[in-house]
């Protein structure tokens, strides 16, 4: 007989598969139009693939619609003076939609969060969940303190508690506290609540970059 925790993990996975497939099918026409627009704008690749840190520190490839110009290369430096974990005041932001490194199509899909739709595939194959802490890049997670590694105990999500409470406008410290809250209290009911709030946040562009 399955334990309560095992059953919760099982039902969460079933929910992930069901809603990611439904979400993929429902948004397929939108994704097709976006893919054509990206290709027509500059002829570059449609998808942007990046390494992120998943559950228990396992690395995986995340998929997004490309929003940056092909020739753009971000030179980000992290870790200077980070001897006790990622600072609470740190705010990680990729270049904003007003930045010249963003394409015209890219500015729109970032603001509307359409660039994240290919992550339904990440959820389907199991390296992400619909709901959980957003996956961070390994160049940042390698500096996590022991406490900060707590957010890696669950699968990263397409959306999460921090995303419906500030998205990109909150600091690392605020995000961490919200992610700890999710790790300690997550349930199917909480996941459903976050999914409903996510629709509201996306439609109002709250915290979008």
Residue pairs with C-beta under 8 A, 6 or more apart in sequence:
2 10
8 187
8 188
11 188
12 129
12 188
12 191
13 126
15 130
15 188
15 191
16 123
16 124
16 126
16 129
16 130
17 123
17 124
19 123
19 130
19 195
20 120
20 121
20 123
20 124
20 130
21 120
21 124
23 117
23 120
24 120
24 121
24 124
27 117
27 120
30 114
30 117
31 65
31 114
31 117
31 118
34 65
34 105
34 109
34 114
34 117
35 46
35 65
37 105
38 44
38 46
38 65
38 66
38 103
38 105
38 106
39 46
41 103
41 104
41 105
42 69
42 70
42 103
44 66
44 69
44 70
45 66
45 70
46 65
46 66
47 63
47 64
47 65
47 66
47 118
48 63
48 64
48 65
48 66
48 67
48 68
48 115
49 61
49 62
49 63
49 64
50 61
50 62
50 64
50 137
51 59
51 60
51 61
51 62
51 137
51 138
52 59
52 60
52 61
52 62
52 135
52 136
52 137
52 138
52 156
53 59
53 135
53 136
53 137
53 138
53 141
53 152
53 156
54 60
54 127
54 128
54 135
54 152
54 155
54 156
55 152
55 153
55 154
55 155
55 156
56 152
56 153
57 141
57 149
57 152
58 127
59 138
60 122
60 127
60 128
60 135
62 119
62 122
62 128
62 135
63 118
63 119
63 121
63 122
64 115
64 116
64 118
64 119
65 106
65 109
65 114
65 115
65 117
65 118
66 103
66 106
67 102
67 103
67 105
67 106
67 107
67 109
67 110
67 115
68 74
68 95
68 101
68 102
68 103
68 106
69 101
69 102
69 103
69 106
72 95
72 101
74 94
74 95
74 101
76 139
78 139
78 140
78 143
79 139
79 142
79 143
82 143
84 145
85 143
85 144
85 145
85 147
85 148
86 140
86 143
86 144
86 145
86 148
86 172
87 172
87 173
88 171
88 172
88 173
88 174
88 176
89 171
89 172
89 173
90 171
90 172
91 168
91 170
91 171
91 172
92 136
92 140
92 172
93 168
93 209
94 209
95 101
95 102
96 102
96 209
97 106
97 107
97 108
97 110
97 111
97 208
97 209
98 107
102 110
106 115
108 114
109 115
110 208
110 209
111 205
111 208
111 209
112 202
112 205
112 208
113 202
113 208
116 158
119 128
119 158
120 158
122 128
122 158
123 129
123 130
123 158
126 155
127 155
128 135
128 155
128 156
128 157
128 158
129 154
129 155
129 156
129 157
129 158
130 157
130 158
130 159
130 191
130 195
131 157
131 158
131 159
131 160
131 182
131 186
131 190
131 191
131 194
131 195
132 154
132 155
132 156
132 157
132 160
132 182
132 186
133 151
133 152
133 154
133 156
133 157
133 160
133 162
133 179
133 182
133 183
134 156
134 157
134 159
134 160
134 162
134 163
135 156
141 152
144 152
148 176
150 179
150 180
150 183
151 176
151 179
151 180
151 183
153 183
154 182
154 183
154 186
159 194
159 195
159 198
160 178
160 179
160 182
160 194
161 178
161 179
161 181
161 182
161 190
161 194
162 170
162 174
162 175
162 178
162 179
162 182
163 194
163 198
163 201
163 207
164 194
164 197
164 198
164 200
164 201
165 178
166 174
166 175
166 178
166 207
167 201
167 206
167 207
167 208
167 209
168 207
168 208
168 209
169 207
170 178
170 207
182 190
201 207
